[in-house]
Amino acid sequence: MADRVRAFPWQTTPLGSIEHWPQSLKTAVGIVLLSPVPIVMLWGEDGIMIYNDAYAVFAGRRHPKLLGSKVREGWPEVADFNDNVMRVGLAGGTLAYRDQELMLNR
């Protein structure tokens, strides 16, 4: 995924080109990409998705289209769930889920 992230046309997204990303975003992406467990990071008010190899497997047929997309558009069947995640996260809050069931069309 690291190569795919580097090659992605980020300038077509609200994030802009990698060269203009803040160091905090570059560092967070590095952490995500190195993790062996599935991780997706939702960045900014649109929840632009950046994820790792393990999440690519989880995403199934939706990969690689999910990369760089808005979470609401990438997973419309769970938009309400992700809207709440974004609302709480952008307000500085945290969430924890245990045995959370979601129906995803992968």
Protein Blocks (a to p, Z undefined) as FASTA:
>chain_A
ZZmmmmpcfklpmnopfklpcfklmmmmmmmmmpmbdcdddedjkopacddfklmmmnmm
mpcklgopafklmmmmlmmmmmmmmmmmmnopacddehiacdddZZ
